[in-house]
Amino acid sequence: MKKIINIIFSLCFSILIITGVIKFTVGFKPLYYYDVDKLNIVELTNMSKEDIKLNYDYLIEYITSKKENDFEMPTLTSSKEGKIHFEEVREIYQNVNKIFNVCLIISVLGIVYNIRNKNIRFLNLTSILLIIMPVALVIPIVIDFDSSFVVFHKLLFDNDYWIFDPILDPVIKILPAEFFMNSGLMILGLILASSIIIQGIYRLLKRKREQ
């Protein structure tokens, strides 16, 4: 029974970290600001850097907000389908937020439980899971990013509204595929770093116990 509880807690702890990393990356605007220059988005869109950042900031605030406001970008027009797509993206983000909150509660309870039982093995299992889950997802992305990008959207959305017409939805011009790839790499990097830190804590505590 203890093993099952340990596995469940480690899984929830891992999901907590992964969803937390996703939330952090989505809200980490400096990454996009860096890519505006690196990916030459100003030249590609013929928009000022200020306008690009203004519209991107609105997009992130809209997606992460719990308020169900109408989608109206500051200086860019949007089609009906485009608005529906971003409403769906916001719903997905809010679901990620709910999963994070549930896993946070379970993780806190699990930490208390394991501290009382002087169990540190959950740290080792969590570290391993944080490696296995992202690696399983990143392999197809490394092999073929474009195809993986399409499959990813088909799995998340039951329509093709994510296929934007640049004329009707110019927002797509300020969101190049390379930016999403960089965001994905940031997520994977932070998850890997979390795994290494947790594994380091586990080994340190294990070494102290053996002394």
PAGU-273879 format. One record per atom (N, C-alpha, C): residue number from 1; atom name; x, y, z. Coordinates in steps of 0.1 Angstrom, whole numbers. Each point is the difference from the previous one (the first is absolute). Example, Ala and Ser with C-alpha at 12.3 -4.5 7.8 and 13.67 -1.06 7.14 Angstrom:
2
{pt 1; N; {132; -57; 78}}
{pt 1; CA; {-9; 12; 0}}
{pt 1; C; {9; 12; 0}}
{pt 2; N; {-4; 11; -7}}
{pt 2; CA; {9; 11; 0}}
{pt 2; C; {-8; 11; 8}}
//
This chain:
211
{pt 1; N; {8; -12; 0}}
{pt 1; CA; {-8; 12; 0}}
{pt 1; C; {9; 13; 0}}
{pt 2; N; {11; -1; 8}}
{pt 2; CA; {8; 12; 1}}
{pt 2; C; {7; 3; -14}}
{pt 3; N; {3; -11; -7}}
{pt 3; CA; {6; 1; -13}}
{pt 3; C; {-9; 7; -10}}
{pt 4; N; {-13; -4; 1}}
{pt 4; CA; {-10; 6; -9}}
{pt 4; C; {-2; 15; 3}}
{pt 5; N; {-1; 3; 13}}
{pt 5; CA; {-1; 14; 5}}
{pt 5; C; {12; 8; -5}}
{pt 6; N; {12; -6; 1}}
{pt 6; CA; {13; 7; -4}}
{pt 6; C; {-1; 3; -15}}
{pt 7; N; {-4; -10; -8}}
{pt 7; CA; {-1; 2; -15}}
{pt 7; C; {-10; 11; -3}}
{pt 8; N; {-12; 0; 6}}
{pt 8; CA; {-10; 10; -2}}
{pt 8; C; {5; 14; 3}}
{pt 9; N; {6; 1; 12}}
{pt 9; CA; {6; 13; 4}}
{pt 9; C; {11; 5; -10}}
{pt 10; N; {9; -9; -3}}
{pt 10; CA; {11; 4; -9}}
{pt 10; C; {-6; 4; -14}}
{pt 11; N; {-10; -7; -5}}
{pt 11; CA; {-6; 4; -12}}
{pt 11; C; {-6; 14; 1}}
{pt 12; N; {-8; 2; 10}}
{pt 12; CA; {-6; 13; 2}}
{pt 12; C; {11; 11; 2}}
{pt 13; N; {10; -3; 7}}
{pt 13; CA; {11; 10; 2}}
{pt 13; C; {7; 3; -13}}
{pt 14; N; {1; -10; -8}}
{pt 14; CA; {6; 2; -14}}
{pt 14; C; {-9; 9; -8}}
{pt 15; N; {-13; -3; 0}}
{pt 15; CA; {-9; 8; -8}}
{pt 15; C; {-1; 14; 5}}
{pt 16; N; {1; 2; 13}}
{pt 16; CA; {0; 13; 6}}
{pt 16; C; {12; 8; -5}}
{pt 17; N; {11; -6; -1}}
{pt 17; CA; {12; 7; -5}}
{pt 17; C; {-1; 3; -15}}
{pt 18; N; {-5; -9; -7}}
{pt 18; CA; {-2; 2; -15}}
{pt 18; C; {-10; 11; -3}}
{pt 19; N; {-11; -1; 7}}
{pt 19; CA; {-11; 10; -3}}
{pt 19; C; {5; 14; 5}}
{pt 20; N; {8; 0; 11}}
{pt 20; CA; {5; 12; 6}}
{pt 20; C; {10; 6; -10}}
{pt 21; N; {8; -8; -6}}
{pt 21; CA; {10; 5; -10}}
{pt 21; C; {-7; 5; -13}}
{pt 22; N; {-11; -6; -4}}
{pt 22; CA; {-8; 4; -11}}
{pt 22; C; {-6; 14; 3}}
{pt 23; N; {-5; 2; 12}}
{pt 23; CA; {-6; 12; 4}}
{pt 23; C; {10; 11; 0}}
{pt 24; N; {12; -3; 6}}
{pt 24; CA; {11; 10; 1}}
{pt 24; C; {4; 4; -14}}
{pt 25; N; {2; -10; -9}}
{pt 25; CA; {5; 3; -14}}
{pt 25; C; {-10; 9; -8}}
{pt 26; N; {-13; -4; 2}}
{pt 26; CA; {-10; 8; -7}}
{pt 26; C; {0; 15; 4}}
{pt 27; N; {2; 2; 13}}
{pt 27; CA; {0; 13; 5}}
{pt 27; C; {14; 7; 0}}
{pt 28; N; {10; -7; -5}}
{pt 28; CA; {14; 6; 0}}
{pt 28; C; {2; 8; -13}}
{pt 29; N; {-5; 12; 0}}
{pt 29; CA; {0; 9; -12}}
{pt 29; C; {14; 3; -5}}
{pt 30; N; {11; 1; 9}}
{pt 30; CA; {13; 3; -5}}
{pt 30; C; {5; -10; -11}}
{pt 31; N; {-5; -12; 0}}
{pt 31; CA; {4; -9; -11}}
{pt 31; C; {-5; 5; -13}}
{pt 32; N; {-12; 4; -1}}
{pt 32; CA; {-6; 5; -12}}
{pt 32; C; {7; 13; -4}}
{pt 33; N; {3; 9; 9}}
{pt 33; CA; {6; 13; -3}}
{pt 33; C; {14; -3; -6}}
{pt 34; N; {7; -10; 5}}
{pt 34; CA; {13; -4; -5}}
{pt 34; C; {-2; -5; -15}}
{pt 35; N; {-10; -8; -2}}
{pt 35; CA; {-2; -6; -13}}
{pt 35; C; {-5; 10; -10}}
{pt 36; N; {-6; 11; 4}}
{pt 36; CA; {-4; 11; -9}}
{pt 36; C; {12; 5; -8}}
{pt 37; N; {12; 1; 7}}
{pt 37; CA; {12; 4; -6}}
{pt 37; C; {7; -11; -7}}
{pt 38; N; {1; -12; 7}}
{pt 38; CA; {7; -11; -6}}
{pt 38; C; {-6; -5; -12}}
{pt 39; N; {-14; -1; -1}}
{pt 39; CA; {-7; -5; -12}}
{pt 39; C; {-4; 10; -10}}
{pt 40; N; {5; 13; 3}}
{pt 40; CA; {-3; 11; -10}}
{pt 40; C; {-15; 2; -2}}
{pt 41; N; {-8; -1; 10}}
{pt 41; CA; {-14; 1; -1}}
{pt 41; C; {-4; 14; -5}}
{pt 42; N; {7; 10; 4}}
{pt 42; CA; {-3; 14; -5}}
{pt 42; C; {1; 0; -15}}
{pt 43; N; {10; -5; -5}}
{pt 43; CA; {2; 0; -15}}
{pt 43; C; {-10; -8; -7}}
{pt 44; N; {-3; -12; 6}}
{pt 44; CA; {-10; -9; -6}}
{pt 44; C; {-14; 5; -1}}
{pt 45; N; {-3; 9; 10}}
{pt 45; CA; {-14; 4; 1}}
{pt 45; C; {-2; 15; -4}}
{pt 46; N; {11; 7; -1}}
{pt 46; CA; {-1; 14; -3}}
{pt 46; C; {-8; 8; 11}}
{pt 47; N; {1; -5; 12}}
{pt 47; CA; {-6; 6; 11}}
{pt 47; C; {11; 6; 9}}
{pt 48; N; {-4; 10; 8}}
{pt 48; CA; {10; 5; 10}}
{pt 48; C; {2; -10; 11}}
{pt 49; N; {11; 0; 7}}
{pt 49; CA; {3; -9; 11}}
{pt 49; C; {-10; 3; 11}}
{pt 50; N; {-4; 12; 2}}
{pt 50; CA; {-9; 4; 11}}
{pt 50; C; {-14; -6; -3}}
{pt 51; N; {-5; 0; -13}}
{pt 51; CA; {-13; -5; -3}}
{pt 51; C; {0; -16; 1}}
{pt 52; N; {11; -6; -3}}
{pt 52; CA; {2; -14; 1}}
{pt 52; C; {-1; -4; 14}}
{pt 53; N; {7; 6; 9}}
{pt 53; CA; {0; -3; 14}}
{pt 53; C; {-14; 3; 6}}
{pt 54; N; {-6; 11; -4}}
{pt 54; CA; {-13; 4; 5}}
{pt 54; C; {-10; -11; -3}}
{pt 55; N; {0; -5; -12}}
{pt 55; CA; {-10; -11; -4}}
{pt 55; C; {3; -13; 7}}
{pt 56; N; {13; -3; 1}}
{pt 56; CA; {4; -13; 7}}
{pt 56; C; {-4; 1; 14}}
{pt 57; N; {3; 11; 7}}
{pt 57; CA; {-4; 1; 14}}
{pt 57; C; {-15; -2; 2}}
{pt 58; N; {-7; 6; -9}}
{pt 58; CA; {-15; -2; 1}}
{pt 58; C; {-4; -15; -1}}
{pt 59; N; {7; -6; -10}}
{pt 59; CA; {-3; -14; -3}}
{pt 59; C; {2; -9; 13}}
{pt 60; N; {12; 2; 6}}
{pt 60; CA; {3; -7; 12}}
{pt 60; C; {-9; 3; 12}}
{pt 61; N; {-3; 12; 2}}
{pt 61; CA; {-9; 4; 10}}
{pt 61; C; {-14; -5; -2}}
{pt 62; N; {-4; -1; -12}}
{pt 62; CA; {-13; -6; -4}}
{pt 62; C; {-1; -15; 3}}
{pt 63; N; {11; -7; -4}}
{pt 63; CA; {0; -14; 2}}
{pt 63; C; {1; -4; 15}}
{pt 64; N; {8; 7; 8}}
{pt 64; CA; {2; -3; 14}}
{pt 64; C; {-11; 6; 9}}
{pt 65; N; {-9; 8; -5}}
{pt 65; CA; {-10; 6; 8}}
{pt 65; C; {-12; -9; 2}}
{pt 66; N; {-6; 0; 12}}
{pt 66; CA; {-11; -8; 2}}
{pt 66; C; {-13; 7; -4}}
{pt 67; N; {1; 12; -3}}
{pt 67; CA; {-12; 8; -5}}
{pt 67; C; {-3; -3; -14}}
{pt 68; N; {-12; -3; -3}}
{pt 68; CA; {-4; -3; -14}}
{pt 68; C; {-4; 12; -8}}
{pt 69; N; {11; 8; -3}}
{pt 69; CA; {-2; 12; -8}}
{pt 69; C; {0; -3; -15}}
{pt 70; N; {-5; 8; -8}}
{pt 70; CA; {0; -1; -14}}
{pt 70; C; {15; 2; -5}}
{pt 71; N; {4; -8; -10}}
{pt 71; CA; {13; 1; -5}}
{pt 71; C; {1; 11; -10}}
{pt 72; N; {7; 11; 3}}
{pt 72; CA; {1; 12; -9}}
{pt 72; C; {15; 5; 2}}
{pt 73; N; {8; -4; -10}}
{pt 73; CA; {14; 5; 1}}
{pt 73; C; {1; 15; -2}}
{pt 74; N; {10; 6; 6}}
{pt 74; CA; {2; 15; 0}}
{pt 74; C; {0; 6; -14}}
{pt 75; N; {9; -6; -8}}
{pt 75; CA; {2; 7; -14}}
{pt 75; C; {-2; -10; -11}}
{pt 76; N; {-3; -13; 3}}
{pt 76; CA; {-2; -10; -11}}
{pt 76; C; {-14; -4; -1}}
{pt 77; N; {-5; -3; -12}}
{pt 77; CA; {-13; -5; -2}}
{pt 77; C; {0; -16; 2}}
{pt 78; N; {-12; -5; 3}}
{pt 78; CA; {-1; -15; 2}}
{pt 78; C; {-13; -5; -6}}
{pt 79; N; {1; -11; -7}}
{pt 79; CA; {-12; -7; -5}}
{pt 79; C; {-8; -6; 11}}
{pt 80; N; {-12; -4; -3}}
{pt 80; CA; {-9; -7; 9}}
{pt 80; C; {7; -13; 4}}
{pt 81; N; {6; -7; -9}}
{pt 81; CA; {6; -13; 3}}
{pt 81; C; {13; 2; 8}}
{pt 82; N; {7; 11; -3}}
{pt 82; CA; {12; 3; 8}}
{pt 82; C; {-4; 3; 15}}
{pt 83; N; {-10; 7; 2}}
{pt 83; CA; {-5; 3; 13}}
{pt 83; C; {-4; -13; 8}}
{pt 84; N; {-7; -9; -7}}
{pt 84; CA; {-4; -12; 6}}
{pt 84; C; {13; -8; 4}}
{pt 85; N; {10; 0; -9}}
{pt 85; CA; {12; -8; 3}}
{pt 85; C; {6; 5; 13}}
{pt 86; N; {2; 13; 1}}
{pt 86; CA; {6; 5; 13}}
{pt 86; C; {-8; -2; 12}}
{pt 87; N; {-14; -1; -2}}
{pt 87; CA; {-8; -3; 11}}
{pt 87; C; {2; -15; 4}}
{pt 88; N; {3; -8; -9}}
{pt 88; CA; {3; -14; 3}}
{pt 88; C; {13; -2; 6}}
{pt 89; N; {10; 8; -4}}
{pt 89; CA; {13; 0; 6}}
{pt 89; C; {-1; 5; 14}}
{pt 90; N; {-8; 10; 3}}
{pt 90; CA; {-2; 4; 14}}
{pt 90; C; {-6; -11; 8}}
{pt 91; N; {-9; -7; -5}}
{pt 91; CA; {-7; -11; 7}}
{pt 91; C; {10; -11; 3}}
{pt 92; N; {9; -3; -9}}
{pt 92; CA; {11; -10; 2}}
{pt 92; C; {9; 5; 11}}
{pt 93; N; {4; 12; 0}}
{pt 93; CA; {8; 6; 10}}
{pt 93; C; {-6; -1; 14}}
{pt 94; N; {-13; 3; 1}}
{pt 94; CA; {-7; 0; 12}}
{pt 94; C; {-1; -15; 5}}
{pt 95; N; {-1; -9; -9}}
{pt 95; CA; {0; -14; 4}}
{pt 95; C; {13; -4; 6}}
{pt 96; N; {11; 5; -6}}
{pt 96; CA; {13; -3; 5}}
{pt 96; C; {1; 6; 14}}
{pt 97; N; {-5; 12; 2}}
{pt 97; CA; {0; 6; 13}}
{pt 97; C; {-8; -8; 10}}
{pt 98; N; {-11; -6; -4}}
{pt 98; CA; {-8; -8; 9}}
{pt 98; C; {8; -13; 4}}
{pt 99; N; {7; -6; -10}}
{pt 99; CA; {8; -12; 3}}
{pt 99; C; {11; 4; 10}}
{pt 100; N; {6; 11; -3}}
{pt 100; CA; {11; 5; 9}}
{pt 100; C; {-5; 2; 14}}
{pt 101; N; {-12; 6; 2}}
{pt 101; CA; {-5; 2; 14}}
{pt 101; C; {-3; -13; 7}}
{pt 102; N; {-6; -10; -7}}
{pt 102; CA; {-3; -13; 5}}
{pt 102; C; {13; -7; 5}}
{pt 103; N; {10; 0; -10}}
{pt 103; CA; {12; -7; 3}}
{pt 103; C; {8; 7; 12}}
{pt 104; N; {-2; 13; 1}}
{pt 104; CA; {6; 7; 11}}
{pt 104; C; {-5; -4; 13}}
{pt 105; N; {-13; -2; 1}}
{pt 105; CA; {-6; -5; 13}}
{pt 105; C; {5; -14; 3}}
{pt 106; N; {0; -9; -10}}
{pt 106; CA; {4; -14; 2}}
{pt 106; C; {15; 0; 4}}
{pt 107; N; {8; 8; -7}}
{pt 107; CA; {14; 1; 3}}
{pt 107; C; {4; 4; 14}}
{pt 108; N; {-7; 11; 4}}
{pt 108; CA; {2; 4; 14}}
{pt 108; C; {-4; -11; 10}}
{pt 109; N; {-11; -6; -2}}
{pt 109; CA; {-4; -11; 9}}
{pt 109; C; {10; -12; -1}}
{pt 110; N; {5; -2; -12}}
{pt 110; CA; {10; -11; -2}}
{pt 110; C; {13; 3; 7}}
{pt 111; N; {4; 13; -1}}
{pt 111; CA; {13; 4; 7}}
{pt 111; C; {-1; -2; 15}}
{pt 112; N; {-11; 4; 6}}
{pt 112; CA; {-3; -1; 14}}
{pt 112; C; {0; -15; 4}}
{pt 113; N; {-7; -8; -8}}
{pt 113; CA; {-1; -14; 2}}
{pt 113; C; {14; -7; 0}}
{pt 114; N; {8; 4; -10}}
{pt 114; CA; {14; -7; -1}}
{pt 114; C; {9; 5; 10}}
{pt 115; N; {-1; 13; 4}}
{pt 115; CA; {9; 5; 11}}
{pt 115; C; {-3; -7; 13}}
{pt 116; N; {-13; -2; 3}}
{pt 116; CA; {-4; -8; 12}}
{pt 116; C; {5; -14; 0}}
{pt 117; N; {1; -6; -12}}
{pt 117; CA; {4; -14; -2}}
{pt 117; C; {15; -1; -3}}
{pt 118; N; {7; 11; 0}}
{pt 118; CA; {14; 1; -3}}
{pt 118; C; {3; -7; -13}}
{pt 119; N; {-8; 3; -10}}
{pt 119; CA; {2; -7; -13}}
{pt 119; C; {5; 11; -10}}
{pt 120; N; {11; -3; -7}}
{pt 120; CA; {6; 9; -10}}
{pt 120; C; {0; -6; -14}}
{pt 121; N; {-5; -13; -1}}
{pt 121; CA; {1; -7; -13}}
{pt 121; C; {-9; 7; -10}}
{pt 122; N; {-10; 7; 5}}
{pt 122; CA; {-9; 7; -10}}
{pt 122; C; {7; 10; -8}}
{pt 123; N; {11; 6; 6}}
{pt 123; CA; {8; 10; -7}}
{pt 123; C; {7; -7; -12}}
{pt 124; N; {5; -11; 2}}
{pt 124; CA; {7; -8; -11}}
{pt 124; C; {-10; -3; -11}}
{pt 125; N; {-11; -5; 3}}
{pt 125; CA; {-10; -4; -10}}
{pt 125; C; {-5; 13; -7}}
{pt 126; N; {-2; 11; 7}}
{pt 126; CA; {-5; 12; -6}}
{pt 126; C; {11; 5; -10}}
{pt 127; N; {12; -1; 3}}
{pt 127; CA; {11; 4; -9}}
{pt 127; C; {0; -8; -12}}
{pt 128; N; {-2; -13; 1}}
{pt 128; CA; {0; -9; -11}}
{pt 128; C; {-12; 3; -9}}
{pt 129; N; {-12; 2; 6}}
{pt 129; CA; {-12; 3; -8}}
{pt 129; C; {2; 13; -8}}
{pt 130; N; {7; 9; 6}}
{pt 130; CA; {2; 13; -7}}
{pt 130; C; {9; -1; -12}}
{pt 131; N; {8; -11; 0}}
{pt 131; CA; {8; -2; -12}}
{pt 131; C; {-8; -8; -10}}
{pt 132; N; {-7; -10; 4}}
{pt 132; CA; {-7; -10; -9}}
{pt 132; C; {-11; 7; -8}}
{pt 133; N; {-9; 8; 7}}
{pt 133; CA; {-11; 6; -7}}
{pt 133; C; {4; 10; -10}}
{pt 134; N; {8; 9; 2}}
{pt 134; CA; {4; 10; -10}}
{pt 134; C; {8; -6; -12}}
{pt 135; N; {9; -10; 3}}
{pt 135; CA; {7; -7; -10}}
{pt 135; C; {-9; -7; -10}}
{pt 136; N; {-10; -7; 6}}
{pt 136; CA; {-10; -7; -9}}
{pt 136; C; {-7; 10; -9}}
{pt 137; N; {-2; 12; 4}}
{pt 137; CA; {-6; 10; -8}}
{pt 137; C; {9; 7; -10}}
{pt 138; N; {13; 2; 4}}
{pt 138; CA; {9; 8; -8}}
{pt 138; C; {6; -8; -12}}
{pt 139; N; {0; -13; 1}}
{pt 139; CA; {6; -9; -11}}
{pt 139; C; {-7; 3; -13}}
{pt 140; N; {-13; -1; -1}}
{pt 140; CA; {-6; 3; -13}}
{pt 140; C; {2; 15; -5}}
{pt 141; N; {1; 9; 10}}
{pt 141; CA; {2; 14; -3}}
{pt 141; C; {14; 2; -7}}
{pt 142; N; {10; -7; 6}}
{pt 142; CA; {13; 1; -5}}
{pt 142; C; {1; -6; -14}}
{pt 143; N; {-7; -11; -2}}
{pt 143; CA; {0; -7; -13}}
{pt 143; C; {-7; 9; -11}}
{pt 144; N; {-11; 6; 3}}
{pt 144; CA; {-7; 8; -10}}
{pt 144; C; {-9; 10; 8}}
{pt 145; N; {5; 12; 2}}
{pt 145; CA; {-7; 10; 7}}
{pt 145; C; {-13; 4; -7}}
{pt 146; N; {1; 2; -13}}
{pt 146; CA; {-12; 5; -7}}
{pt 146; C; {-12; -9; 1}}
{pt 147; N; {3; -13; -2}}
{pt 147; CA; {-11; -10; 1}}
{pt 147; C; {-5; -2; 15}}
{pt 148; N; {9; 1; 9}}
{pt 148; CA; {-3; -1; 14}}
{pt 148; C; {-9; 12; 4}}
{pt 149; N; {3; 12; -5}}
{pt 149; CA; {-7; 12; 2}}
{pt 149; C; {-15; -1; -5}}
{pt 150; N; {-1; -6; -11}}
{pt 150; CA; {-14; -3; -6}}
{pt 150; C; {-7; -10; 9}}
{pt 151; N; {6; -11; 3}}
{pt 151; CA; {-6; -10; 8}}
{pt 151; C; {-4; 5; 14}}
{pt 152; N; {8; 8; 6}}
{pt 152; CA; {-2; 7; 13}}
{pt 152; C; {-13; 8; -1}}
{pt 153; N; {-2; 8; -10}}
{pt 153; CA; {-12; 8; -2}}
{pt 153; C; {-12; -9; -2}}
{pt 154; N; {1; -10; -8}}
{pt 154; CA; {-11; -9; -3}}
{pt 154; C; {-5; -7; 12}}
{pt 155; N; {9; -3; 9}}
{pt 155; CA; {-3; -7; 13}}
{pt 155; C; {-8; 9; 9}}
{pt 156; N; {4; 13; 0}}
{pt 156; CA; {-5; 10; 10}}
{pt 156; C; {-13; 6; -5}}
{pt 157; N; {-1; 1; -13}}
{pt 157; CA; {-12; 8; -6}}
{pt 157; C; {-8; -9; -9}}
{pt 158; N; {-13; 1; 0}}
{pt 158; CA; {-9; -8; -8}}
{pt 158; C; {-4; 8; -13}}
{pt 159; N; {7; 10; -3}}
{pt 159; CA; {-2; 8; -12}}
{pt 159; C; {13; 4; -6}}
{pt 160; N; {-1; 7; -12}}
{pt 160; CA; {13; 5; -6}}
{pt 160; C; {1; 15; 1}}
{pt 161; N; {-6; 6; 10}}
{pt 161; CA; {1; 14; 2}}
{pt 161; C; {14; 5; 3}}
{pt 162; N; {9; -10; 4}}
{pt 162; CA; {13; 4; 3}}
{pt 162; C; {9; 2; -12}}
{pt 163; N; {-6; -3; -12}}
{pt 163; CA; {7; 3; -12}}
{pt 163; C; {-5; 14; -5}}
{pt 164; N; {9; 9; 3}}
{pt 164; CA; {-4; 14; -2}}
{pt 164; C; {3; 5; -14}}
{pt 165; N; {-9; 9; -5}}
{pt 165; CA; {2; 7; -12}}
{pt 165; C; {7; 14; 4}}
{pt 166; N; {12; 2; -4}}
{pt 166; CA; {7; 12; 4}}
{pt 166; C; {-7; 13; -3}}
{pt 167; N; {-9; 0; -10}}
{pt 167; CA; {-7; 12; -4}}
{pt 167; C; {-12; 2; 10}}
{pt 168; N; {-7; -10; 4}}
{pt 168; CA; {-11; 1; 9}}
{pt 168; C; {5; 0; 15}}
{pt 169; N; {11; -7; 3}}
{pt 169; CA; {5; 0; 13}}
{pt 169; C; {15; 3; 0}}
{pt 170; N; {4; 12; -1}}
{pt 170; CA; {14; 4; -1}}
{pt 170; C; {8; -3; 12}}
{pt 171; N; {-7; -4; 11}}
{pt 171; CA; {7; -4; 13}}
{pt 171; C; {10; -11; -3}}
{pt 172; N; {-3; -9; -10}}
{pt 172; CA; {9; -11; -3}}
{pt 172; C; {13; 4; -4}}
{pt 173; N; {1; 12; -6}}
{pt 173; CA; {13; 6; -5}}
{pt 173; C; {10; 3; 12}}
{pt 174; N; {-6; 3; 11}}
{pt 174; CA; {9; 3; 12}}
{pt 174; C; {2; -12; 8}}
{pt 175; N; {-5; -12; -4}}
{pt 175; CA; {2; -13; 7}}
{pt 175; C; {6; -10; -9}}
{pt 176; N; {13; 1; -4}}
{pt 176; CA; {6; -10; -8}}
{pt 176; C; {2; -13; 7}}
{pt 177; N; {1; -11; -8}}
{pt 177; CA; {1; -13; 5}}
{pt 177; C; {13; -1; 9}}
{pt 178; N; {10; 7; -4}}
{pt 178; CA; {13; -1; 8}}
{pt 178; C; {-2; 5; 14}}
{pt 179; N; {-9; 9; 2}}
{pt 179; CA; {-2; 5; 14}}
{pt 179; C; {-6; -11; 8}}
{pt 180; N; {-10; -8; -5}}
{pt 180; CA; {-6; -11; 7}}
{pt 180; C; {10; -11; 2}}
{pt 181; N; {10; -2; -9}}
{pt 181; CA; {10; -10; 2}}
{pt 181; C; {9; 5; 12}}
{pt 182; N; {4; 12; 0}}
{pt 182; CA; {8; 6; 11}}
{pt 182; C; {-7; -2; 13}}
{pt 183; N; {-13; 3; 0}}
{pt 183; CA; {-8; -2; 13}}
{pt 183; C; {0; -14; 4}}
{pt 184; N; {-1; -9; -9}}
{pt 184; CA; {0; -15; 3}}
{pt 184; C; {14; -4; 6}}
{pt 185; N; {10; 6; -6}}
{pt 185; CA; {14; -3; 5}}
{pt 185; C; {2; 5; 14}}
{pt 186; N; {-6; 12; 3}}
{pt 186; CA; {1; 6; 13}}
{pt 186; C; {-8; -9; 10}}
{pt 187; N; {-11; -5; -4}}
{pt 187; CA; {-8; -9; 9}}
{pt 187; C; {8; -12; 3}}
{pt 188; N; {6; -6; -10}}
{pt 188; CA; {7; -13; 2}}
{pt 188; C; {13; 3; 8}}
{pt 189; N; {6; 11; -2}}
{pt 189; CA; {12; 4; 8}}
{pt 189; C; {-3; 2; 15}}
{pt 190; N; {-11; 6; 3}}
{pt 190; CA; {-4; 3; 14}}
{pt 190; C; {-4; -13; 6}}
{pt 191; N; {-7; -9; -7}}
{pt 191; CA; {-4; -13; 5}}
{pt 191; C; {13; -8; 3}}
{pt 192; N; {9; 0; -9}}
{pt 192; CA; {13; -7; 2}}
{pt 192; C; {7; 5; 12}}
{pt 193; N; {1; 13; 2}}
{pt 193; CA; {6; 7; 11}}
{pt 193; C; {-7; -4; 13}}
{pt 194; N; {-13; -1; 0}}
{pt 194; CA; {-8; -4; 12}}
{pt 194; C; {4; -14; 4}}
{pt 195; N; {1; -9; -10}}
{pt 195; CA; {3; -14; 2}}
{pt 195; C; {14; -1; 6}}
{pt 196; N; {10; 7; -5}}
{pt 196; CA; {13; 0; 5}}
{pt 196; C; {1; 5; 15}}
{pt 197; N; {-8; 11; 3}}
{pt 197; CA; {0; 5; 13}}
{pt 197; C; {-6; -10; 10}}
{pt 198; N; {-11; -6; -4}}
{pt 198; CA; {-7; -9; 9}}
{pt 198; C; {9; -12; 2}}
{pt 199; N; {6; -5; -11}}
{pt 199; CA; {9; -12; 2}}
{pt 199; C; {12; 4; 9}}
{pt 200; N; {5; 12; -1}}
{pt 200; CA; {11; 5; 9}}
{pt 200; C; {-5; 0; 14}}
{pt 201; N; {-12; 5; 3}}
{pt 201; CA; {-5; 0; 13}}
{pt 201; C; {-2; -14; 6}}
{pt 202; N; {-4; -9; -9}}
{pt 202; CA; {-2; -14; 5}}
{pt 202; C; {13; -6; 4}}
{pt 203; N; {10; 2; -9}}
{pt 203; CA; {13; -6; 3}}
{pt 203; C; {7; 6; 13}}
{pt 204; N; {-2; 13; 1}}
{pt 204; CA; {5; 6; 12}}
{pt 204; C; {-6; -5; 13}}
{pt 205; N; {-13; -1; 0}}
{pt 205; CA; {-7; -6; 12}}
{pt 205; C; {3; -14; 2}}
{pt 206; N; {2; -8; -11}}
{pt 206; CA; {3; -14; 1}}
{pt 206; C; {14; -1; 6}}
{pt 207; N; {9; 8; -4}}
{pt 207; CA; {14; 0; 5}}
{pt 207; C; {0; 3; 15}}
{pt 208; N; {-8; 10; 4}}
{pt 208; CA; {0; 3; 14}}
{pt 208; C; {-6; -11; 9}}
{pt 209; N; {-9; -7; -6}}
{pt 209; CA; {-6; -11; 8}}
{pt 209; C; {10; -12; 2}}
{pt 210; N; {9; -1; -10}}
{pt 210; CA; {9; -11; 0}}
{pt 210; C; {12; 3; 9}}
{pt 211; N; {2; 12; 3}}
{pt 211; CA; {12; 4; 9}}
{pt 211; C; {-2; -5; 14}}
//
